[in-house]
Amino acid sequence: MSVSLRQLEILHAILQEGTMSGAARLLRISQPAVSRGVAAAEQSLRVRLFDRAGGTLTPTAELGEMRPVLGLIFQQVKVARELGGQLRYGAGRTIDLATTPCFAFGVVPRAVGGFRADFPAAEVRARMRDAVAIKAAVLTREVDLGLVYNVTWSGPLESAPLRPVELVCLMPEDHPLAAREVVGPRDLMAAPLISFSRSSNIGLALDRLFEEAGGQRELAVATGNSFMAAGFVSAGIGLALTDPFVMETPFARGLAARPFCPTHSLTPHVVWASGRTLSAPEERLVERLREASIAADGLTEPDLRRLGRSEAPVAAAVGLSSRTRASL
């Protein structure tokens, strides 16, 4: 019969305290229990571990050989116990999150702030990449979670959709269209546009909307990056059709945003590799991203006025209960 971890713990406690009574106090057990543990260890190992003389215990040379190993074992046991006590706070957990730029200023900081309140001992590593790079990083498990729009991908991915948002038209604050409640394709027929490329799904959908209105989308600059779009608008290159998240950033200083009608929704998705079971901290971060996406899109009153809206859109947010296997 092999020696048990409990018996080793008793031997280690005696070596630490120098007496059986001291070991009993340290382990919060009775002295007879310590004596029984020593006897059982000696029987299991078939070697004498203590010399007993005059009521004192002296470790034998054999136990002396075990002393450094016991020290290492129970140092790691102490670390494991401390870590176990911190697991509910996220101790030892690092979550790698990759996001496209549009979520980097508002959605992700709000989500991580809430997540840190839930799991103060966890670490989040955040980075910005384009959607294609995020897909590759998720598939190779370089990152745990990715945050992207509803692009069409193939591959073993799973996703949780967040709150859909609607495109806005970005323009200088003194532009004539800033007086409008909404802006449509007919208003933009002659305007040079900064918007999604014609090869993207969003760009193709916009081209159809303009064709149905009797014209075409005049692209001056093709980009899906709303921060860059804001810069091009500020430089006087044209107007932008983009996501609304840029209005939460310094890039939108001096610019106004108006809802684009007919509306075209974009659905953010949190994605991860198929076959992975999300940890409790990862589940909570996804939930916090969902909550942050609801709070985004200018849903405070000043931003609603800025976007020319009379009230917040009533769009149901979809949480983890509606996970989908991604054909993203």
C-alpha positions, 0 to 999 in steps of 0.5 A, spaced: 500 500 500 502 506 498 503 512 502 497 517 502 497 525 501 494 526 508 500 521 511 505 526 507 502 532 510 502 529 517 510 528 516 511 535 513 507 538 519 511 534 524 518 536 520 515 544 520 513 544 528 518 539 531 513 535 535 507 531 534 503 536 538 505 542 534 503 538 528 496 537 530 495 544 532 497 546 525 493 541 521 487 542 526 487 534 528 488 530 534 495 528 537 492 521 536 490 522 529 497 524 528 500 518 531 496 514 527 498 517 521 505 516 522 504 509 524 501 508 517 506 512 513 511 507 516 507 501 515 506 503 508 513 505 506 516 499 510 521 504 513 522 507 520 521 515 520 522 517 527 527 515 532 523 516 539 527 517 545 525 520 552 518 523 549 522 526 543 521 525 536 528 525 531 527 524 524 531 519 521 536 519 515 530 516 511 525 522 512 531 527 512 532 525 504 524 526 503 524 533 507 526 537 501 521 533 496 515 534 501 517 542 502 516 542 494 509 538 494 506 542 500 508 549 497 505 547 490 499 544 495 498 551 498 499 555 491 493 550 489 489 552 495 490 559 494 488 559 487 482 555 488 480 560 493 480 565 487 477 561 481 471 565 482 474 571 481 477 569 475 484 568 478 489 564 473 484 566 467 487 570 461 482 571 455 485 573 448 480 578 445 480 580 438 476 586 435 475 589 429 476 597 430 469 599 430 468 596 437 474 598 440 472 605 443 465 604 446 463 597 446 469 593 448 471 598 453 464 598 456 464 590 456 471 589 459 469 594 465 463 590 467 467 584 466 472 586 471 467 588 476 465 580 475 472 577 475 477 582 478 483 577 478 482 575 470 486 578 465 483 580 458 488 581 452 485 585 447 487 587 440 485 590 434 485 586 427 481 586 421 475 581 420 479 576 416 485 576 421 480 575 426 477 569 423 484 566 422 486 567 429 480 564 432 481 558 428 488 557 430 486 559 437 491 564 437 485 568 440 479 565 444 474 570 442 473 575 436 468 580 435 466 582 428 460 584 423 456 579 420 461 577 414 460 570 411 465 565 413 466 558 412 470 554 417 469 550 424 466 557 428 461 558 433 458 565 434 453 569 439 450 574 435 449 581 439 444 587 438 444 589 431 445 596 429 443 600 423 448 604 418 448 612 419 450 617 414 456 621 416 457 628 414 460 635 417 456 638 422 454 644 417 453 640 411 446 641 408 443 634 410 445 635 417 438 638 417 434 632 415 431 627 420 434 621 415 438 621 409 436 616 403 439 614 397 436 619 393 440 624 397 446 621 396 446 620 388 451 625 387 455 625 393 462 622 393 461 616 398 466 613 403 463 606 404 464 599 404 467 596 398 463 593 392 466 586 393 463 586 400 456 583 402 454 590 405 457 594 399 453 589 395 446 590 399 447 598 399 448 598 391 442 594 390 438 599 395 441 605 390 439 601 384 432 601 387 432 608 388 434 609 381 441 611 381 448 608 383 453 609 389 459 613 387 464 610 391 470 615 392 473 611 398 472 604 399 473 602 407 469 598 412 473 602 418 468 607 420 474 611 424 478 611 417 471 613 414 470 619 419 477 621 417 476 622 410 469 626 411 473 631 416 478 631 410 472 633 405 473 627 401 465 626 401 460 623 406 460 616 409 455 610 410 458 607 416 456 604 422 454 608 428 460 606 433 464 612 430 460 617 434 463 615 440 470 616 439 474 623 438 474 621 430 467 624 430 469 631 432 465 636 428 461 631 424 454 629 425 450 622 423 443 621 421 440 615 420 440 612 413 433 610 410 431 604 408 435 601 414 440 596 413 442 592 419 449 590 421 449 584 426 456 584 431 458 577 432 462 574 438 466 568 435 470 562 437 473 556 435 468 550 434 469 544 439 471 549 445 467 549 451 467 557 454 469 558 461 465 561 466 469 568 465 469 567 457 461 566 458 460 572 462 465 577 457 460 575 451 454 577 456 458 583 457 459 584 450 452 583 448 450 588 454 455 593 451 452 593 444 445 595 447 448 601 450 452 603 444 449 606 437 448 612 441 443 610 446 444 616 451 439 622 449 445 627 447 447 621 442 440 620 440 439 627 438 445 627 435 443 622 430 437 625 429 432 620 433 426 621 437 427 615 441 431 609 442 430 603 437 427 597 440 431 591 437 431 585 441 438 583 443 440 576 442 444 573 448 448 566 449 441 562 449 441 563 441 448 561 439 449 559 432 454 555 429 457 560 424 457 559 417 460 566 418 
